[in-house]
């Protein structure tokens, strides 16, 4: 009886994992091999046709490129800039630190739907503050922040960056404040410059938190970017703002191509798994863990 006692304790959690994670994944894999529109009762098995059609469609590669671009912009806006901001907060002695942290973290508490509506007004090419500022500095031509093919990704990324910025600042700030002061003082006594201290002490000591923030930035960006795309652009203009997650939604609920939607889901999952394996194989080994 004691042999099966651990299984009895973890069986409720395993049941929930199976019902809400593994079973949907298995069902999605099944749907990726069929042709079905969610309306007709007949489901036609088509084998690998959905995958072949997916990788031969231009929209898939556009969405894949956009997803990569979204991720790169997110790393800049929600990892590098927050780290610099958090480090600057630790270097400046001020009684206003608490107020600064509250103001920085405040956008995190707002929903992306509300943020998207706010930025819809800010991006207005006629009455928006951004357009008004550009007119004041001499740029008279209205800019379509959400309609320009080359600007729309950056415009949407700023919305998500505005949402995630404060969260990552607080996470990275807590790590920076835990860097051992003794090591920094010893390095100063040995004649190390501030840059050398930053590169060889502060970054290695905070590298576990940087890795966590990097991972969460990618994951949350994939989730959050869907909202401004859905509210503001619907993937346009001409798929310029569509990423893989929104393409999955379009295939399933706009075009009723459930097989293609499932195939795109599986391909996206595989890409993400490969990314995580490479991340932990090549980057995790360089992270400093105290133990």
Buried (B, 14 or more C-beta within 10 A) or exposed (E): EEEEEEEEEEEEEEEEEEEEEEEEEEEBBEBBBBBBEEEEEEBEEBEEBBBEBBEEBEBBEBBBEBBEBBBEBBBEBBBEBBBEBBBEBBEEEEEEEEEBBEEBBEBBEEEBEEBBBBBBEBBBBEEBEBBEEBEEEEEEEEBBBBBBEEBBBBBBBBBBBBBBBBBBBBBBBEBBEEBEEEBBEEBEEEEBEEEEBBEEBBBBBBBBBBBBBBBBBBEBBBEBBBBBBBBBBEBBBEBBBBBBBBBBBBBBEEEBBBBBBBBBBBBBBEBBEEEEEEBEEEBEEEBEEEE
